[in-house]
Amino acid sequence: MRDVADEKTEELFKRLGENNNLSAFQKSMDVSVQLMQNAFFDIKKKEGTEEGKREVKEAFEFQIAYLVANYNRFFSLL
């Protein structure tokens, strides 16, 4: 999926020209996914209860929902 995402972004660069914000966003997604994975493994070592796992999942879901909500808002204005 990462490769396809990068290809799609590269197509935008070819069509629209270089864009520092888009480039930084692309890189930040790679960093965000890596940090999410690192945080997941850190938490996995400490959290053993089902309730705790649900709370962790909910926290991650809200972070992702925050991104998706803003994505929807921004693209409704495009």
C-alpha positions, 0 to 999 in steps of 0.5 A, a space after each residue: 500500500 505504501 508503494 502505491 501511495 507514493 506512486 500516486 503522490 509522485 504522479 501529483 508532483 509530475 502534474 502539479 510540480 513540486 510542493 514542499 507541503 505535499 512532500 512533507 505530508 508524504 514523509 510524515 505519513 511514513 513517520 506516523 505509521 512507524 510511530 504508530 507501530 512503535 507505540 503499539 509494540 510499546 503498549 503491547 508489552 504493558 497492556 494485558 487486559 481486554 479492557 485495556 486493549 479496548 481502550 488502546 484501540 479506541 485511542 488509536 481509532 480516535 487519532 485516525 478518525 481525527 485525520 479522516 475527519 479533516 481529510 473529508 473537511 478539506 476535500 469538501 472545499 476542493 
